[in-house]
Protein backbone atom coordinates (compact mmCIF):
# COMPACT_ATOMS: atom_id res chain seq x y z
CA UNK A 1 0.00 0.00 0.00
CA UNK A 2 2.02 2.92 -1.28
CA UNK A 3 5.76 3.17 -2.01
CA UNK A 4 6.52 4.33 1.56
CA UNK A 5 4.56 1.55 3.25
CA UNK A 6 6.25 0.49 6.50
CA UNK A 7 8.10 3.79 7.04
CA UNK A 8 7.32 5.20 10.51
CA UNK A 9 7.18 8.98 10.76
CA UNK A 10 6.78 10.98 13.96
CA UNK A 11 5.23 14.40 13.34
CA UNK A 12 5.08 17.10 16.01
CA UNK A 13 1.94 19.22 15.85
CA UNK A 14 2.31 22.39 13.80
CA UNK A 15 0.52 24.28 11.04
CA UNK A 16 0.82 24.46 7.27
CA UNK A 17 3.97 23.11 5.66
CA UNK A 18 4.95 20.54 8.32
CA UNK A 19 1.57 18.80 8.30
CA UNK A 20 1.51 19.05 4.51
CA UNK A 21 4.83 17.19 4.33
CA UNK A 22 3.40 14.60 6.72
CA UNK A 23 0.29 14.28 4.54
CA UNK A 24 2.42 13.68 1.44
CA UNK A 25 4.30 10.90 3.23
CA UNK A 26 1.08 9.42 4.67
CA UNK A 27 -0.55 9.48 1.23
CA UNK A 28 2.37 7.41 -0.04
CA UNK A 29 1.84 4.78 2.65
CA UNK A 30 4.04 6.00 5.51
CA UNK A 31 2.70 5.40 9.02
CA UNK A 32 2.55 8.97 10.34
CA UNK A 33 1.99 9.39 14.08
CA UNK A 34 1.29 12.94 15.22
CA UNK A 35 2.38 14.11 18.66
CA UNK A 36 -0.44 16.51 19.46
CA UNK A 37 -0.73 18.95 22.30
CA UNK A 38 -3.24 17.75 24.92
CA UNK A 39 -5.54 20.63 23.93
CA UNK A 40 -5.85 22.75 20.81
CA UNK A 41 -3.55 25.76 20.82
CA UNK A 42 -3.43 28.98 18.84
CA UNK A 43 -2.23 27.44 15.61
CA UNK A 44 -3.44 29.46 12.63
CA UNK A 45 -6.98 29.17 11.25
CA UNK A 46 -9.28 27.35 13.68
CA UNK A 47 -11.60 24.57 12.44
CA UNK A 48 -12.96 21.25 13.55
CA UNK A 49 -10.27 18.58 13.37
CA UNK A 50 -11.96 16.43 10.73
CA UNK A 51 -11.89 19.39 8.32
CA UNK A 52 -8.09 19.58 8.59
CA UNK A 53 -7.30 17.79 5.34
CA UNK A 54 -3.54 17.94 6.02
CA UNK A 55 -4.10 15.50 8.89
CA UNK A 56 -5.65 12.80 6.72
CA UNK A 57 -4.24 9.30 6.94
CA UNK A 58 -2.47 9.91 10.25
CA UNK A 59 -2.89 8.74 13.84
CA UNK A 60 -2.42 10.71 17.02
CA UNK A 61 -1.07 10.65 20.53
CA UNK A 62 -1.10 13.59 22.93
CA UNK A 63 1.79 14.77 25.04
CA UNK A 64 2.77 17.85 26.99
CA UNK A 65 6.32 18.40 25.79
CA UNK A 66 6.90 21.06 28.45
CA UNK A 67 6.30 18.59 31.27
CA UNK A 68 9.34 16.93 32.83
CA UNK A 69 8.14 13.53 31.69
CA UNK A 70 7.32 14.70 28.17
CA UNK A 71 10.90 14.50 26.96
CA UNK A 72 11.30 10.89 28.06
CA UNK A 73 8.07 9.78 26.40
CA UNK A 74 8.90 11.64 23.19
CA UNK A 75 12.37 10.09 23.04
CA UNK A 76 10.88 6.63 23.33
CA UNK A 77 8.69 7.38 20.32
CA UNK A 78 11.66 8.84 18.46
CA UNK A 79 13.54 5.62 19.11
CA UNK A 80 10.99 3.69 17.02
CA UNK A 81 10.65 6.21 14.17
CA UNK A 82 12.54 6.36 10.88
CA UNK A 83 11.74 10.01 10.24
CA UNK A 84 10.68 13.01 12.31
CA UNK A 85 8.95 16.24 11.30
CA UNK A 86 9.07 19.38 13.44
CA UNK A 87 8.14 22.95 12.56
CA UNK A 88 9.11 24.98 15.62
CA UNK A 89 11.35 28.01 15.57
CA UNK A 90 15.07 27.19 15.67
CA UNK A 91 16.16 26.22 19.18
CA UNK A 92 12.75 25.16 20.52
CA UNK A 93 13.33 21.42 20.14
CA UNK A 94 16.80 21.84 21.63
CA UNK A 95 15.34 23.56 24.69
CA UNK A 96 12.87 20.72 25.06
CA UNK A 97 15.76 18.23 25.01
CA UNK A 98 14.51 16.80 21.71
CA UNK A 99 16.91 18.38 19.26
CA UNK A 100 18.94 16.50 16.66
CA UNK A 101 21.76 15.68 19.07
CA UNK A 102 19.52 13.91 21.61
CA UNK A 103 17.31 12.36 18.93
CA UNK A 104 20.11 10.95 16.80
CA UNK A 105 21.85 9.71 19.91
CA UNK A 106 18.67 7.80 20.72
CA UNK A 107 18.15 6.68 17.12
CA UNK A 108 21.24 6.98 14.87
CA UNK A 109 19.26 6.11 11.72
CA UNK A 110 16.68 8.85 12.25
CA UNK A 111 15.94 11.35 9.48
CA UNK A 112 15.28 14.58 11.39
CA UNK A 113 13.14 16.90 9.23
CA UNK A 114 13.02 20.57 10.24
CA UNK A 115 10.57 23.05 8.68
CA UNK A 116 11.10 26.78 9.16
CA UNK A 117 10.55 29.96 7.22
CA UNK A 118 14.05 31.40 7.31
CA UNK A 119 16.13 28.28 8.01
CA UNK A 120 18.03 27.08 11.07
CA UNK A 121 20.70 29.80 10.78
CA UNK A 122 21.12 33.39 9.65
CA UNK A 123 20.04 36.73 11.17
CA UNK A 124 16.33 36.12 10.53
CA UNK A 125 16.29 32.54 11.83
CA UNK A 126 14.63 33.35 15.19
CA UNK A 127 12.07 35.78 13.76
CA UNK A 128 8.39 35.04 13.16
CA UNK A 129 6.94 35.09 9.67
CA UNK A 130 4.42 33.62 7.28
CA UNK A 131 4.31 32.59 3.64
CA UNK A 132 3.89 36.16 2.39
CA UNK A 133 7.07 37.25 4.19
CA UNK A 134 9.18 34.34 2.96
CA UNK A 135 8.23 34.69 -0.70
CA UNK A 136 8.72 38.46 -0.44
CA UNK A 137 12.31 38.04 0.71
CA UNK A 138 12.92 35.34 -1.92
CA UNK A 139 12.11 37.80 -4.70
CA UNK A 140 9.15 35.72 -5.80
CA UNK A 141 6.25 37.87 -4.58
CA UNK A 142 7.60 40.79 -6.58
CA UNK A 143 6.87 38.89 -9.80
CA UNK A 144 3.14 38.32 -9.17
CA UNK A 145 0.69 41.02 -10.18
CA UNK A 146 -0.51 43.31 -12.92
CA UNK A 147 1.59 46.04 -14.46
CA UNK A 148 1.50 49.23 -12.43
CA UNK A 149 -0.22 47.52 -9.51
CA UNK A 150 0.97 46.10 -6.21
CA UNK A 151 2.26 42.51 -6.01
CA UNK A 152 -0.50 39.93 -5.41
CA UNK A 153 0.17 37.05 -2.96
CA UNK A 154 -0.60 33.69 -4.67
CA UNK A 155 -2.43 32.48 -1.55
CA UNK A 156 0.12 30.60 0.58
CA UNK A 157 0.92 28.04 -2.10
CA UNK A 158 4.47 29.06 -3.02
CA UNK A 159 6.02 29.41 0.44
CA UNK A 160 4.08 27.11 2.74
CA UNK A 161 3.32 24.25 0.41
CA UNK A 162 5.47 24.32 -2.74
CA UNK A 163 8.61 25.79 -1.25
CA UNK A 164 7.99 24.43 2.23
CA UNK A 165 6.09 21.20 2.81
CA UNK A 166 6.79 19.68 -0.58
CA UNK A 167 10.49 20.49 -0.29
CA UNK A 168 10.61 18.94 3.18
CA UNK A 169 8.79 15.82 1.99
CA UNK A 170 11.30 15.48 -0.87
CA UNK A 171 14.20 16.02 1.50
CA UNK A 172 12.95 13.39 3.92
CA UNK A 173 12.43 10.87 1.11
CA UNK A 174 15.99 11.52 -0.13
CA UNK A 175 17.46 11.15 3.37
CA UNK A 176 15.50 7.93 3.98
CA UNK A 177 16.94 6.47 0.80
CA UNK A 178 20.46 7.47 1.81
CA UNK A 179 19.98 6.05 5.32
CA UNK A 180 19.17 2.67 3.80
CA UNK A 181 22.64 2.69 2.21
CA UNK A 182 24.67 4.24 5.02
CA UNK A 183 22.74 3.14 8.10
CA UNK A 184 22.98 6.71 9.37
CA UNK A 185 20.39 9.42 9.78
CA UNK A 186 20.81 13.15 9.31
CA UNK A 187 19.09 16.53 9.67
CA UNK A 188 17.01 17.94 6.80
CA UNK A 189 16.91 21.75 7.09
CA UNK A 190 14.04 22.96 4.87
CA UNK A 191 13.53 26.73 4.71
CA UNK A 192 10.54 28.21 2.92
CA UNK A 193 12.50 31.26 1.74
CA UNK A 194 14.97 28.92 0.00
CA UNK A 195 12.27 26.62 -1.30
CA UNK A 196 10.38 29.54 -2.83
CA UNK A 197 13.59 30.74 -4.49
CA UNK A 198 14.21 27.20 -5.78
CA UNK A 199 10.78 27.07 -7.41
CA UNK A 200 11.86 30.11 -9.41
CA UNK A 201 15.15 28.53 -10.56
CA UNK A 202 14.21 28.72 -14.25
CA UNK A 203 13.97 32.49 -14.06
CA UNK A 204 17.55 32.77 -12.80
CA UNK A 205 18.65 31.59 -16.22
CA UNK A 206 16.27 33.98 -17.96
CA UNK A 207 17.62 36.90 -15.95
CA UNK A 208 21.22 35.95 -16.67
CA UNK A 209 20.57 36.02 -20.43
CA UNK A 210 18.49 39.23 -20.30
CA UNK A 211 15.40 37.31 -21.36
CA UNK A 212 13.38 38.40 -18.35
CA UNK A 213 12.50 41.82 -17.03
CA UNK A 214 12.01 42.41 -13.32
CA UNK A 215 9.20 44.79 -14.18
CA UNK A 216 5.93 42.99 -13.42
CA UNK A 217 3.68 41.91 -16.29
CA UNK A 218 6.21 42.62 -19.02
CA UNK A 219 7.27 39.04 -19.78
CA UNK A 220 5.81 36.04 -21.54
CA UNK A 221 4.67 34.13 -18.44
CA UNK A 222 3.51 36.96 -16.18
CA UNK A 223 0.60 38.31 -18.29
CA UNK A 224 2.91 40.59 -20.27
CA UNK A 225 2.16 38.67 -23.46
CA UNK A 226 -1.47 38.86 -24.65
CA UNK A 227 -1.40 35.18 -25.66
CA UNK A 228 -0.54 34.09 -22.09
CA UNK A 229 -3.23 35.67 -19.94
CA UNK A 230 -6.79 35.43 -18.67
CA UNK A 231 -9.75 37.12 -20.33
CA UNK A 232 -13.25 37.93 -19.18
CA UNK A 233 -16.14 36.34 -21.05
CA UNK A 234 -19.66 37.54 -21.79
CA UNK A 235 -21.05 36.09 -18.54
CA UNK A 236 -18.42 37.69 -16.29
CA UNK A 237 -16.36 34.52 -15.99
CA UNK A 238 -12.82 33.96 -17.26
CA UNK A 239 -10.78 31.79 -19.60
CA UNK A 240 -7.02 31.22 -19.69
CA UNK A 241 -4.86 30.99 -22.78
CA UNK A 242 -1.20 29.99 -22.99
CA UNK A 243 -0.45 29.67 -26.69
CA UNK A 244 3.34 30.10 -26.50
CA UNK A 245 4.42 27.95 -29.44
CA UNK A 246 3.79 29.20 -32.96
CA UNK A 247 1.62 26.22 -33.98
CA UNK A 248 -0.59 26.65 -30.93
CA UNK A 249 -0.80 30.40 -31.45
CA UNK A 250 -2.07 29.82 -34.99
CA UNK A 251 -4.80 27.54 -33.64
CA UNK A 252 -5.74 30.23 -31.12
CA UNK A 253 -6.14 32.82 -33.85
CA UNK A 254 -8.15 30.37 -35.94
CA UNK A 255 -10.57 29.63 -33.12
CA UNK A 256 -10.94 33.32 -32.31
CA UNK A 257 -11.21 34.18 -36.01
CA UNK A 258 -8.59 36.89 -35.50
CA UNK A 259 -6.10 37.14 -38.36
CA UNK A 260 -4.51 40.59 -38.43
CA UNK A 261 -2.44 40.54 -35.22
CA UNK A 262 0.71 38.68 -36.26
CA UNK A 263 3.68 38.33 -35.87
CA UNK A 264 3.21 36.79 -32.45
CA UNK A 265 6.38 38.13 -30.81
CA UNK A 266 6.21 41.69 -32.11
CA UNK A 267 5.79 43.58 -28.86
CA UNK A 268 4.76 46.71 -30.73
CA UNK A 269 1.44 45.12 -31.65
CA UNK A 270 0.81 43.43 -28.29
CA UNK A 271 -1.49 46.22 -27.05
CA UNK A 272 -3.63 45.90 -30.19
CA UNK A 273 -3.57 42.11 -29.93
CA UNK A 274 -4.65 42.22 -26.31
CA UNK A 275 -7.47 44.61 -27.14
CA UNK A 276 -8.73 42.35 -29.90
CA UNK A 277 -8.51 39.23 -27.74
CA UNK A 278 -10.38 40.95 -24.91
CA UNK A 279 -13.09 42.21 -27.24
CA UNK A 280 -13.50 38.81 -28.90
CA UNK A 281 -13.68 36.82 -25.67
CA UNK A 282 -16.45 39.11 -24.44
CA UNK A 283 -18.70 38.00 -27.29
CA UNK A 284 -19.37 34.54 -25.84
CA UNK A 285 -19.88 32.96 -22.44
CA UNK A 286 -17.17 30.88 -20.84
CA UNK A 287 -18.95 27.62 -21.62
CA UNK A 288 -19.58 28.68 -25.20
CA UNK A 289 -15.84 29.26 -25.62
CA UNK A 290 -15.22 25.81 -24.17
CA UNK A 291 -17.28 24.37 -26.97
CA UNK A 292 -15.43 26.46 -29.57
CA UNK A 293 -12.04 25.23 -28.36
CA UNK A 294 -13.12 21.62 -27.80
CA UNK A 295 -10.51 19.24 -29.22
CA UNK A 296 -8.02 21.97 -30.15
CA UNK A 297 -4.37 22.49 -29.15
CA UNK A 298 -4.76 26.22 -28.68
CA UNK A 299 -3.72 25.91 -25.01
CA UNK A 300 -7.09 27.06 -23.73
CA UNK A 301 -8.85 26.29 -20.46
CA UNK A 302 -11.76 27.73 -18.52
CA UNK A 303 -10.88 29.37 -15.22
CA UNK A 304 -12.76 27.13 -12.80
CA UNK A 305 -13.52 27.56 -9.14
CA UNK A 306 -12.40 24.78 -6.83
CA UNK A 307 -15.94 23.40 -6.75
CA UNK A 308 -16.17 23.43 -10.54
CA UNK A 309 -12.75 21.81 -10.93
CA UNK A 310 -13.94 18.73 -9.04
CA UNK A 311 -16.74 18.24 -11.56
CA UNK A 312 -14.73 18.72 -14.73
CA UNK A 313 -14.73 15.63 -16.98
CA UNK A 314 -10.92 15.40 -16.82
CA UNK A 315 -11.00 15.26 -13.02
CA UNK A 316 -13.95 12.88 -13.00
CA UNK A 317 -12.36 10.49 -15.47
CA UNK A 318 -9.19 10.16 -13.36
CA UNK A 319 -10.90 10.23 -9.96
CA UNK A 320 -8.69 13.19 -9.11
CA UNK A 321 -10.75 14.04 -6.03
CA UNK A 322 -11.90 11.90 -3.13
CA UNK A 323 -14.33 12.37 -0.26
CA UNK A 324 -13.04 11.67 3.25
CA UNK A 325 -15.31 12.17 6.27
CA UNK A 326 -17.67 14.19 4.09
CA UNK A 327 -14.95 16.54 2.83
CA UNK A 328 -14.13 16.61 -0.89
CA UNK A 329 -10.38 16.96 -1.40
CA UNK A 330 -7.59 16.23 -3.88
CA UNK A 331 -6.61 12.58 -4.18
CA UNK A 332 -3.02 11.51 -3.47
CA UNK A 333 -0.53 12.29 -6.23
CA UNK A 334 1.57 11.30 -8.11
CA UNK A 335 0.31 7.90 -9.20
CA UNK A 336 2.28 4.68 -9.05
CA UNK A 337 1.66 1.71 -11.32
CA UNK A 338 2.69 -1.03 -8.90
CA UNK A 339 2.37 0.46 -5.40
CA UNK A 340 -0.59 2.83 -5.61
CA UNK A 341 -1.24 5.29 -2.81
CA UNK A 342 -4.31 4.80 -0.65
CA UNK A 343 -5.71 7.04 2.05
CA UNK A 344 -5.53 5.39 5.47
CA UNK A 345 -8.38 7.36 6.98
CA UNK A 346 -9.85 10.67 8.07
CA UNK A 347 -8.01 13.26 10.17
CA UNK A 348 -7.80 11.94 13.75
CA UNK A 349 -9.04 13.65 16.87
CA UNK A 350 -6.34 14.26 19.47
CA UNK A 351 -5.03 10.89 20.61
CA UNK A 352 -7.25 8.96 18.20
CA UNK A 353 -5.70 5.78 16.89
CA UNK A 354 -2.76 6.15 19.25
CA UNK A 355 -3.26 2.82 21.00
CA UNK A 356 -3.12 0.83 17.79
CA UNK A 357 -0.26 2.94 16.50
CA UNK A 358 1.87 2.12 19.53
CA UNK A 359 1.16 -1.57 19.06
CA UNK A 360 2.07 -1.33 15.39
CA UNK A 361 5.30 0.45 16.32
CA UNK A 362 6.28 -2.48 18.52
CA UNK A 363 5.49 -1.19 22.02
CA UNK A 364 4.32 -3.99 24.32
CA UNK A 365 1.68 -3.57 27.03
CA UNK A 366 4.19 -2.75 29.76
CA UNK A 367 5.87 -0.12 27.59
CA UNK A 368 2.50 1.42 26.73
CA UNK A 369 1.65 1.53 30.42
CA UNK A 370 4.92 3.34 31.10
CA UNK A 371 4.26 5.84 28.30
CA UNK A 372 0.83 6.53 29.78
CA UNK A 373 2.45 7.16 33.16
CA UNK A 374 4.67 9.75 31.45
CA UNK A 375 1.61 11.63 30.24
CA UNK A 376 1.14 10.16 26.78
CA UNK A 377 -2.53 10.34 25.84
CA UNK A 378 -3.93 7.69 23.50
CA UNK A 379 -7.30 6.47 22.30
CA UNK A 380 -8.36 3.44 20.35
C-alpha positions in Angstrom: 0.0 0.0 0.0 2.0 2.9 -1.3 5.8 3.2 -2.0 6.5 4.3 1.6 4.6 1.6 3.3 6.3 0.5 6.5 8.1 3.8 7.0 7.3 5.2 10.5 7.2 9.0 10.8 6.8 11.0 14.0 5.2 14.4 13.3 5.1 17.1 16.0 1.9 19.2 15.8 2.3 22.4 13.8 0.5 24.3 11.0 0.8 24.5 7.3 4.0 23.1 5.7 5.0 20.5 8.3 1.6 18.8 8.3 1.5 19.1 4.5 4.8 17.2 4.3 3.4 14.6 6.7 0.3 14.3 4.5 2.4 13.7 1.4 4.3 10.9 3.2 1.1 9.4 4.7 -0.5 9.5 1.2 2.4 7.4 0.0 1.8 4.8 2.6 4.0 6.0 5.5 2.7 5.4 9.0 2.6 9.0 10.3 2.0 9.4 14.1 1.3 12.9 15.2 2.4 14.1 18.7 -0.4 16.5 19.5 -0.7 19.0 22.3 -3.2 17.8 24.9 -5.5 20.6 23.9 -5.8 22.7 20.8 -3.6 25.8 20.8 -3.4 29.0 18.8 -2.2 27.4 15.6 -3.4 29.5 12.6 -7.0 29.2 11.3 -9.3 27.4 13.7 -11.6 24.6 12.4 -13.0 21.2 13.6 -10.3 18.6 13.4 -12.0 16.4 10.7 -11.9 19.4 8.3 -8.1 19.6 8.6 -7.3 17.8 5.3 -3.5 17.9 6.0 -4.1 15.5 8.9 -5.6 12.8 6.7 -4.2 9.3 6.9 -2.5 9.9 10.2 -2.9 8.7 13.8 -2.4 10.7 17.0 -1.1 10.7 20.5 -1.1 13.6 22.9 1.8 14.8 25.0 2.8 17.8 27.0 6.3 18.4 25.8 6.9 21.1 28.4 6.3 18.6 31.3 9.3 16.9 32.8 8.1 13.5 31.7 7.3 14.7 28.2 10.9 14.5 27.0 11.3 10.9 28.1 8.1 9.8 26.4 8.9 11.6 23.2 12.4 10.1 23.0 10.9 6.6 23.3 8.7 7.4 20.3 11.7 8.8 18.5 13.5 5.6 19.1 11.0 3.7 17.0 10.7 6.2 14.2 12.5 6.4 10.9 11.7 10.0 10.2 10.7 13.0 12.3 8.9 16.2 11.3 9.1 19.4 13.4 8.1 23.0 12.6 9.1 25.0 15.6 11.3 28.0 15.6 15.1 27.2 15.7 16.2 26.2 19.2 12.8 25.2 20.5 13.3 21.4 20.1 16.8 21.8 21.6 15.3 23.6 24.7 12.9 20.7 25.1 15.8 18.2 25.0 14.5 16.8 21.7 16.9 18.4 19.3 18.9 16.5 16.7 21.8 15.7 19.1 19.5 13.9 21.6 17.3 12.4 18.9 20.1 11.0 16.8 21.8 9.7 19.9 18.7 7.8 20.7 18.1 6.7 17.1 21.2 7.0 14.9 19.3 6.1 11.7 16.7 8.9 12.2 15.9 11.3 9.5 15.3 14.6 11.4 13.1 16.9 9.2 13.0 20.6 10.2 10.6 23.0 8.7 11.1 26.8 9.2 10.5 30.0 7.2 14.0 31.4 7.3 16.1 28.3 8.0 18.0 27.1 11.1 20.7 29.8 10.8 21.1 33.4 9.7 20.0 36.7 11.2 16.3 36.1 10.5 16.3 32.5 11.8 14.6 33.3 15.2 12.1 35.8 13.8 8.4 35.0 13.2 6.9 35.1 9.7 4.4 33.6 7.3 4.3 32.6 3.6 3.9 36.2 2.4 7.1 37.2 4.2 9.2 34.3 3.0 8.2 34.7 -0.7 8.7 38.5 -0.4 12.3 38.0 0.7 12.9 35.3 -1.9 12.1 37.8 -4.7 9.2 35.7 -5.8 6.2 37.9 -4.6 7.6 40.8 -6.6 6.9 38.9 -9.8 3.1 38.3 -9.2 0.7 41.0 -10.2 -0.5 43.3 -12.9 1.6 46.0 -14.5 1.5 49.2 -12.4 -0.2 47.5 -9.5 1.0 46.1 -6.2 2.3 42.5 -6.0 -0.5 39.9 -5.4 0.2 37.1 -3.0 -0.6 33.7 -4.7 -2.4 32.5 -1.6 0.1 30.6 0.6 0.9 28.0 -2.1 4.5 29.1 -3.0 6.0 29.4 0.4 4.1 27.1 2.7 3.3 24.3 0.4 5.5 24.3 -2.7 8.6 25.8 -1.3 8.0 24.4 2.2 6.1 21.2 2.8 6.8 19.7 -0.6 10.5 20.5 -0.3 10.6 18.9 3.2 8.8 15.8 2.0 11.3 15.5 -0.9 14.2 16.0 1.5 12.9 13.4 3.9 12.4 10.9 1.1 16.0 11.5 -0.1 17.5 11.1 3.4 15.5 7.9 4.0 16.9 6.5 0.8 20.5 7.5 1.8 20.0 6.1 5.3 19.2 2.7 3.8 22.6 2.7 2.2 24.7 4.2 5.0 22.7 3.1 8.1 23.0 6.7 9.4 20.4 9.4 9.8 20.8 13.2 9.3 19.1 16.5 9.7 17.0 17.9 6.8 16.9 21.8 7.1 14.0 23.0 4.9 13.5 26.7 4.7 10.5 28.2 2.9 12.5 31.3 1.7 15.0 28.9 0.0 12.3 26.6 -1.3 10.4 29.5 -2.8 13.6 30.7 -4.5 14.2 27.2 -5.8 10.8 27.1 -7.4 11.9 30.1 -9.4 15.1 28.5 -10.6 14.2 28.7 -14.3 14.0 32.5 -14.1 17.5 32.8 -12.8 18.6 31.6 -16.2 16.3 34.0 -18.0 17.6 36.9 -16.0 21.2 36.0 -16.7 20.6 36.0 -20.4 18.5 39.2 -20.3 15.4 37.3 -21.4 13.4 38.4 -18.4 12.5 41.8 -17.0 12.0 42.4 -13.3 9.2 44.8 -14.2 5.9 43.0 -13.4 3.7 41.9 -16.3 6.2 42.6 -19.0 7.3 39.0 -19.8 5.8 36.0 -21.5 4.7 34.1 -18.4 3.5 37.0 -16.2 0.6 38.3 -18.3 2.9 40.6 -20.3 2.2 38.7 -23.5 -1.5 38.9 -24.7 -1.4 35.2 -25.7 -0.5 34.1 -22.1 -3.2 35.7 -19.9 -6.8 35.4 -18.7 -9.7 37.1 -20.3 -13.3 37.9 -19.2 -16.1 36.3 -21.0 -19.7 37.5 -21.8 -21.0 36.1 -18.5 -18.4 37.7 -16.3 -16.4 34.5 -16.0 -12.8 34.0 -17.3 -10.8 31.8 -19.6 -7.0 31.2 -19.7 -4.9 31.0 -22.8 -1.2 30.0 -23.0 -0.4 29.7 -26.7 3.3 30.1 -26.5 4.4 27.9 -29.4 3.8 29.2 -33.0 1.6 26.2 -34.0 -0.6 26.7 -30.9 -0.8 30.4 -31.5 -2.1 29.8 -35.0 -4.8 27.5 -33.6 -5.7 30.2 -31.1 -6.1 32.8 -33.9 -8.2 30.4 -35.9 -10.6 29.6 -33.1 -10.9 33.3 -32.3 -11.2 34.2 -36.0 -8.6 36.9 -35.5 -6.1 37.1 -38.4 -4.5 40.6 -38.4 -2.4 40.5 -35.2 0.7 38.7 -36.3 3.7 38.3 -35.9 3.2 36.8 -32.5 6.4 38.1 -30.8 6.2 41.7 -32.1 5.8 43.6 -28.9 4.8 46.7 -30.7 1.4 45.1 -31.6 0.8 43.4 -28.3 -1.5 46.2 -27.1 -3.6 45.9 -30.2 -3.6 42.1 -29.9 -4.7 42.2 -26.3 -7.5 44.6 -27.1 -8.7 42.3 -29.9 -8.5 39.2 -27.7 -10.4 40.9 -24.9 -13.1 42.2 -27.2 -13.5 38.8 -28.9 -13.7 36.8 -25.7 -16.5 39.1 -24.4 -18.7 38.0 -27.3 -19.4 34.5 -25.8 -19.9 33.0 -22.4 -17.2 30.9 -20.8 -19.0 27.6 -21.6 -19.6 28.7 -25.2 -15.8 29.3 -25.6 -15.2 25.8 -24.2 -17.3 24.4 -27.0 -15.4 26.5 -29.6 -12.0 25.2 -28.4 -13.1 21.6 -27.8 -10.5 19.2 -29.2 -8.0 22.0 -30.1 -4.4 22.5 -29.2 -4.8 26.2 -28.7 -3.7 25.9 -25.0 -7.1 27.1 -23.7 -8.8 26.3 -20.5 -11.8 27.7 -18.5 -10.9 29.4 -15.2 -12.8 27.1 -12.8 -13.5 27.6 -9.1 -12.4 24.8 -6.8 -15.9 23.4 -6.7 -16.2 23.4 -10.5 -12.8 21.8 -10.9 -13.9 18.7 -9.0 -16.7 18.2 -11.6 -14.7 18.7 -14.7 -14.7 15.6 -17.0 -10.9 15.4 -16.8 -11.0 15.3 -13.0 -14.0 12.9 -13.0 -12.4 10.5 -15.5 -9.2 10.2 -13.4 -10.9 10.2 -10.0 -8.7 13.2 -9.1 -10.7 14.0 -6.0 -11.9 11.9 -3.1 -14.3 12.4 -0.3 -13.0 11.7 3.2 -15.3 12.2 6.3 -17.7 14.2 4.1 -14.9 16.5 2.8 -14.1 16.6 -0.9 -10.4 17.0 -1.4 -7.6 16.2 -3.9 -6.6 12.6 -4.2 -3.0 11.5 -3.5 -0.5 12.3 -6.2 1.6 11.3 -8.1 0.3 7.9 -9.2 2.3 4.7 -9.0 1.7 1.7 -11.3 2.7 -1.0 -8.9 2.4 0.5 -5.4 -0.6 2.8 -5.6 -1.2 5.3 -2.8 -4.3 4.8 -0.6 -5.7 7.0 2.1 -5.5 5.4 5.5 -8.4 7.4 7.0 -9.9 10.7 8.1 -8.0 13.3 10.2 -7.8 11.9 13.7 -9.0 13.6 16.9 -6.3 14.3 19.5 -5.0 10.9 20.6 -7.2 9.0 18.2 -5.7 5.8 16.9 -2.8 6.1 19.2 -3.3 2.8 21.0 -3.1 0.8 17.8 -0.3 2.9 16.5 1.9 2.1 19.5 1.2 -1.6 19.1 2.1 -1.3 15.4 5.3 0.5 16.3 6.3 -2.5 18.5 5.5 -1.2 22.0 4.3 -4.0 24.3 1.7 -3.6 27.0 4.2 -2.7 29.8 5.9 -0.1 27.6 2.5 1.4 26.7 1.6 1.5 30.4 4.9 3.3 31.1 4.3 5.8 28.3 0.8 6.5 29.8 2.5 7.2 33.2 4.7 9.7 31.5 1.6 11.6 30.2 1.1 10.2 26.8 -2.5 10.3 25.8 -3.9 7.7 23.5 -7.3 6.5 22.3 -8.4 3.4 20.3 
